[in-house]
Amino acid sequence: MVLGTVRHVELLSEAGLAVAAAAAAAAEDVEQQLKQQPRHIEAVEADAVPAVAVSPSGQARKQDDPPLLKASKAGDAERVSRLLAHGHDPTCRDSKGRTPYQLAANKEVRDAFRRFMAEQPDAWDYSSSDIPSPLTPEMETAQQSKKAEKRARQKAKEKDRTDGKAAAGGSSTAAAAGDSFDDELAAAMAEAAAISNRWVNCRVSCARS
């Protein structure tokens, strides 16, 4: 009876040792896996796709364009000037790499960027903005004067053709045409000056806002 009890105790002891050995081996395996896990995570993170904004419905949400890009695409020259005056970046780009100047909807918007470049030549690295050159008030006045003079000449020629100048009365008709041309040119020059003044007033208003 005593021998049987002793044998039973020995078997229990051996079983306990076996369980302890198995537990130790399992713990060692877990420890090895934990050591390898950070490398695995780093590899996954290195290959991961950049995070995308997700809407509540679970769908990917497109990031909004900066306000300056929106105003430029909309053709809102006044808002473009206001945004630039308040520090918005003309070198920003949309998802396709296009700058606000590239997306300008019309000449008025493009001129707004060029005017800002003339006023603030050191504010930004304009080589990254695609703005080709500054546009000063003097340049604009000269451009308007040339356009006005061209329009006046065209009107004078049209008037000559309409009147059907005759050879006999050529001198008087030519004098009348000359007077008409002078009047047209004076009116065109006045129009160019008015445009220049409106531009200056607009810039002052944008700066104050």
C-alpha positions as CSV (number, residue, x, y, z in Angstrom):
1,M,0.0,0.0,0.0
2,V,2.8,2.4,0.9
3,L,4.7,1.5,-2.2
4,G,1.7,2.3,-4.4
5,T,1.3,5.6,-2.7
6,V,4.9,6.5,-3.3
7,R,4.7,5.4,-6.9
8,H,1.6,7.6,-7.3
9,V,3.5,10.6,-5.9
10,E,6.4,10.0,-8.3
11,L,4.1,9.9,-11.3
12,L,2.4,13.2,-10.2
13,S,5.8,14.8,-9.7
14,E,6.9,13.7,-13.2
15,A,3.7,15.0,-14.7
16,G,4.2,18.3,-13.0
17,L,7.8,18.5,-14.3
18,A,6.5,17.8,-17.8
19,V,3.8,20.5,-17.6
20,A,6.4,23.0,-16.3
21,A,8.8,22.1,-19.1
22,A,6.0,22.6,-21.7
23,A,5.0,25.9,-20.2
24,A,8.6,27.1,-20.3
25,A,8.9,26.1,-23.9
26,A,5.7,27.9,-24.8
27,A,6.9,31.0,-22.9
28,E,10.2,30.9,-24.9
29,D,8.2,30.7,-28.2
30,V,6.1,33.7,-27.2
31,E,9.1,35.7,-26.3
32,Q,10.8,34.9,-29.7
33,Q,7.6,36.0,-31.5
34,L,7.5,39.3,-29.5
35,K,11.0,40.0,-30.5
36,Q,10.3,39.5,-34.2
37,Q,7.0,41.5,-34.2
38,P,8.4,45.0,-34.2
39,R,10.4,44.2,-37.4
40,H,7.2,42.9,-39.0
41,I,5.3,46.0,-38.0
42,E,8.1,48.3,-39.4
43,A,8.0,46.4,-42.7
44,V,4.2,46.8,-43.0
45,E,4.4,50.5,-42.1
46,A,7.1,51.1,-44.7
47,D,4.9,49.7,-47.5
48,A,1.7,51.2,-46.3
49,V,-0.4,53.5,-48.5
50,P,-0.7,57.0,-47.1
51,A,-3.8,57.6,-45.0
52,V,-6.8,59.0,-46.8
53,A,-9.5,61.1,-45.1
54,V,-12.6,58.9,-44.6
55,S,-16.2,60.2,-44.4
56,P,-18.7,58.9,-41.7
57,S,-20.1,56.5,-44.4
58,G,-16.7,54.9,-44.8
59,Q,-15.9,56.3,-48.2
60,A,-12.7,58.1,-49.1
61,R,-13.1,61.8,-49.0
62,K,-11.3,64.2,-51.4
63,Q,-9.4,66.9,-49.6
64,D,-10.6,70.5,-50.4
65,D,-8.5,72.8,-52.5
66,P,-7.0,75.9,-50.9
67,P,-9.2,79.0,-51.1
68,L,-6.8,80.7,-53.6
69,L,-7.1,77.8,-56.0
70,K,-10.9,77.9,-55.8
71,A,-11.1,81.6,-56.4
72,S,-8.7,81.4,-59.3
73,K,-10.7,78.6,-61.0
74,A,-13.9,80.5,-60.4
75,G,-12.5,83.6,-62.2
76,D,-13.0,85.8,-59.1
77,A,-10.1,88.3,-59.6
78,E,-11.2,90.5,-56.6
79,R,-11.2,87.6,-54.2
80,V,-7.8,86.4,-55.6
81,S,-6.4,89.9,-54.8
82,R,-7.9,89.9,-51.3
83,L,-6.6,86.4,-50.5
84,L,-3.1,87.2,-51.8
85,A,-3.1,90.4,-49.7
86,H,-3.9,88.3,-46.6
87,G,-1.0,86.0,-47.1
88,H,-2.4,83.1,-49.1
89,D,0.3,81.1,-50.9
90,P,0.4,81.5,-54.7
91,T,2.8,78.5,-55.0
92,C,0.2,76.1,-53.6
93,R,-0.9,73.2,-55.8
94,D,-3.9,71.0,-56.3
95,S,-3.9,67.2,-56.3
96,K,-2.6,67.3,-59.9
97,G,0.2,69.6,-59.2
98,R,-1.3,72.7,-60.8
99,T,-0.8,76.2,-59.3
100,P,-3.5,78.9,-58.9
101,Y,-2.0,80.9,-61.8
102,Q,-2.3,77.8,-64.1
103,L,-5.9,77.4,-63.1
104,A,-6.8,81.1,-63.7
105,A,-10.2,81.2,-65.5
106,N,-9.6,84.5,-67.2
107,K,-7.1,87.4,-67.9
108,E,-8.4,89.4,-65.0
109,V,-7.4,86.7,-62.6
110,R,-4.0,86.3,-64.2
111,D,-3.4,90.1,-64.0
112,A,-4.3,90.0,-60.3
113,F,-1.5,87.5,-59.7
114,R,0.9,89.6,-61.8
115,R,-0.1,92.8,-59.9
116,F,0.6,91.2,-56.6
117,M,4.0,90.0,-57.8
118,A,4.8,93.6,-58.8
119,E,3.7,94.9,-55.4
120,Q,5.3,92.2,-53.3
121,P,8.4,91.0,-55.2
122,D,10.0,89.3,-52.2
123,A,6.9,87.8,-50.6
124,W,7.2,84.4,-52.3
125,D,9.4,82.2,-54.5
126,Y,7.5,83.1,-57.7
127,S,9.6,80.7,-59.7
128,S,7.4,78.0,-58.1
129,S,4.1,79.9,-58.8
130,D,4.2,79.9,-62.7
131,I,3.5,83.6,-62.6
132,P,5.5,84.8,-65.6
133,S,6.2,88.4,-64.8
134,P,5.1,91.4,-62.7
135,L,2.5,93.9,-63.9
136,T,3.0,97.4,-62.7
137,P,0.5,100.3,-63.0
138,E,2.8,102.0,-65.5
139,M,2.8,98.9,-67.7
140,E,-1.0,98.7,-67.5
141,T,-1.4,102.4,-68.4
142,A,0.9,102.0,-71.4
143,Q,-1.0,98.9,-72.5
144,Q,-4.4,100.7,-72.2
145,S,-3.1,103.7,-74.1
146,K,-1.9,101.5,-77.0
147,K,-5.2,99.7,-77.1
148,A,-7.1,103.0,-77.0
149,E,-4.9,104.5,-79.8
150,K,-5.5,101.4,-81.9
151,R,-9.3,101.6,-81.4
152,A,-9.3,105.2,-82.3
153,R,-7.4,104.6,-85.6
154,Q,-9.7,101.8,-86.5
155,K,-12.8,104.0,-85.9
156,A,-11.2,106.8,-88.0
157,K,-10.6,104.3,-90.9
158,E,-14.2,103.0,-90.7
159,K,-15.5,106.6,-90.8
160,D,-13.4,107.3,-93.9
161,R,-14.8,104.3,-95.6
162,T,-18.3,105.1,-94.6
163,D,-18.1,108.7,-95.8
164,G,-16.8,107.5,-99.2
165,K,-14.2,110.2,-99.5
166,A,-14.2,111.7,-103.0
167,A,-11.1,112.9,-104.8
168,A,-12.5,116.4,-105.4
169,G,-13.3,117.1,-101.7
170,G,-10.4,115.1,-100.4
171,S,-8.8,118.0,-98.5
172,S,-11.8,119.0,-96.5
173,T,-12.8,115.4,-95.8
174,A,-9.2,114.5,-94.7
175,A,-9.3,117.5,-92.3
176,A,-12.6,116.4,-90.9
177,A,-11.3,112.9,-90.5
178,G,-8.2,114.2,-88.7
179,D,-10.3,116.2,-86.3
180,S,-12.4,113.1,-85.7
181,F,-9.3,111.0,-85.0
182,D,-8.0,113.6,-82.5
183,D,-11.3,113.5,-80.6
184,E,-11.4,109.7,-80.6
185,L,-7.8,109.5,-79.4
186,A,-8.4,112.0,-76.6
187,A,-11.4,110.1,-75.5
188,A,-9.4,106.8,-75.6
189,M,-6.6,108.4,-73.5
190,A,-9.2,109.6,-70.9
191,E,-10.6,106.1,-70.8
192,A,-7.2,104.6,-70.2
193,A,-6.5,107.1,-67.3
194,A,-9.9,106.2,-65.8
195,I,-9.1,102.5,-65.9
196,S,-5.8,103.2,-64.2
197,N,-7.5,105.1,-61.5
198,R,-10.0,102.4,-60.9
199,W,-7.2,99.9,-60.6
200,V,-5.4,102.0,-57.9
201,N,-8.7,102.4,-56.0
202,C,-9.3,98.7,-56.2
203,R,-5.9,97.9,-54.8
204,V,-6.3,100.3,-51.9
205,S,-9.7,98.8,-51.1
206,C,-8.3,95.2,-51.1
207,A,-5.4,96.3,-48.9
208,R,-7.8,97.8,-46.3
209,S,-10.0,94.8,-46.3
